[in-house]
Amino acid sequence: MPSTPTARFSADTTWLTAILLAMGAWLAACSDQSIVPTSTEADETEGFKLDQELQLQLSLMGVDGRIEERFTEMLGRSIDPELAEIGRLLFFDPILSITKDNSCSGCHAPNASFNDAKSISVGVDNNGVVGPNRSGPFNLRRAPTIINAAFYPNLMWDGRFAAESLDGFDNSMGFRMPEPEGNSLSHLDHLLMAQAFTPISDRMEMAGFEFEGDNDAIRAEIARRVDGIAEYRKRFEESFTELADGATLQYEHIARAIAEFEFTMIRADAPLDQYARGDTAAMSPAEKRGGLLFFRDPAACFECHITLGYANQMFSDFAPRAIGVPQIAPTETNAVFDGPGRDEDFGLARTTGDPGDRYKFRSTPLRNVAYQPSFMHNGAFSCLDNSIRHHLEMQQSLATYTGEHLEFGLRAKRGPDQPMQSMAHHLSQIPRGRLTVDMFSDLLEFVAVSLSDPEAHPDALRHLVPATVPSGLPVHEFEFGATVNECR
């Protein structure tokens, strides 16, 4: 059967290609000059080298992309779904607030990836809205995210709640907290359970200023209220045998439930994790180049944002440092600020009393950081790129900072820069301006994209907001779509 013209053309071109390839190989062998590779070949070679370098770097830094799957192994058991569901309802229920107008979700907002929806938290006396339109007196700092917090060795901006073992899953050396709690909560199984004792007793956050009684009295009152709600009582009895036998609900039961819900908030399967597990297409070339910059000079972010050991691949060493973050002092506040002008936050020194700890705050864990509406302990920056630039060029950042992006109640007064600059960590004292525009862009891509798990985006968390809660109190109004920052 005669061949068609198309078939003949295909056969002819195949034969011709083979001849040309053979000639090319012969010419290359006989020539002193190597044949210049095509742009595609050059790109492939460059991409291969880039992958080799980054994969080696991640291996050296202990990044295997499997920290999420190891969570239950670290916990030593499976998550209790029934107890976690109680915790979810309580997390959104204002019944935990003595004033009945705030909840855990008022400051750890699902529409802000369980970060604070405001630059600085608004606790009691709020208007029931969670987002840009939340109003009320400001606190001292903004609330950090609860996502992945189960992996942290210490909690809070100054790290004042800490596992002495550097492992939140290990209470063998005790959990350290400020007085009056001290180490009294060290019998609890996880640091998050201990931490759950504190927000409800904080006067600015949830307790208000009218209730008479100490922290224990506040917790006893909250436990009494919850115990008196039939649905909560029934649910707790199904999870705790002593309650089924008629015991009185204690606040510890509530703390355990809230922590169990927080255990479900593990979101550590970002493009970088997929890449570390072998999917080289999970990251773009820009993200890969940015990753190498992150771990090396001149950016050297890894000096503080580590992944090895107790860091649990969270990109923080959880150590306190002063990096000269612009001081923000609200005009309407329930907090008492530091310094002669009452316009400074002395950071860790507020807990330790040591002047050498002034302006020190814990290194921020960088996973899912791009989903935050604001950055630093006081939301001084609303764009991730400006936050990174501050790390690279602290003095330049302070000199040009205006705060004009802040809402009116936060931009009227600023604390002094000079005291912070004189105490800044040595890495902040050294300008790292050797990054070109392209290098900075690559670094930003790595932090913003490669470390972001899509399941931590507010849109993926919306379903967690209950329509109603057992107390019958109104659930906050969450302003979804208004809190994710896109300015990078």
ABEGO torsion letter per residue (X at the ends): XBBBAAAAAAAAAAAAAAAAAAAAAAAAAABABBBBBBAAAAAAAAAAAAAAAAAAAAAAAGBAGAAAAAAAAAAGBBBBAAAAAAAAAAAABAAABAAGABBAAAABBAAAGGBBABABBBBBGBAGBBEAABBEBBBABBBBBABGAAABABBEAAGABBBAAGBAABAAAEBBBBOAAEAAAAABABAAAAAAAAAAABAAAAAEAABBEBAAAAAAAAAAAAAABAAAAAAAAAABAAAAAGBBBBAAAAAAAAAAAAAAABBABBAAAAAAAGBAAABBAAAAAAAAAAABOAAGAAAABBABEAAGGAGBAGBBBBAGBBBBBBABBABBBBEAAGABBAEAAAAAGBAAABGBBBBBBABGAAABABBEAAGABABAAAAAAAAABAAAAAAABAGAABBAAAAABBBBAAAAAAABBAAAABBBAABBAAAAAAAAAAAAAAABBAAABAAAAAAABBABBAAGBBBBBBBBGAABBABX
